Amino acid sequence: MSTPSGNASSGLSNTLADAMNFVRSIEETKSIQALTLDALLKQQIAALQSSGTTAIVDPEGNTVYNRPSRYDQLSALQASINAAVKAIQAAGTDSAKLAALGLSVSPQKNQST
């Protein structure tokens, strides 16, 4: 059986919990309002433009891989694409050079109507 003082204590705890939840909700609302699209875009641009590596470690703390940044990955990809385009341009329409690049040229069909 609960005592009258127990009910008062429980009511006080609920009131304090409600007040704390109200304060936390105001804080969370303010932090969400501070988050803007412009700030998020700037953060992503900064992350993409930063160079470096991230060490991937195993549970023992040994580095098993150094992952390059997105910027470095994109730079390497761009360099590879540029090299491939130059090689294709240099090959022109020479089927032997294109075949050496791993490209096959199929004979063009006359499309007269």
C-alpha angles and dihedrals in degrees: 000000000000121000125228090247089054091056091050091050091049091049091050091050091051091049092050091046091050091049092049092048090051092052092047092050091053090050092049092048091052092049091049091048090052090058109091133177090242092055092048092049092049090049092052093046090051090049092050094047096049115100128208141077137278117220115229109208133192123230090272091058097252117141108243099172140005108219113206119229120262089253091056091045092051091046091053091047091050091050091050092049092048091051091049092050091049091049092051091047090049091050091053110173096331103127093202092055091045090049089052087056090052095256123125124206117213118206112262116242121225107248102198118156 
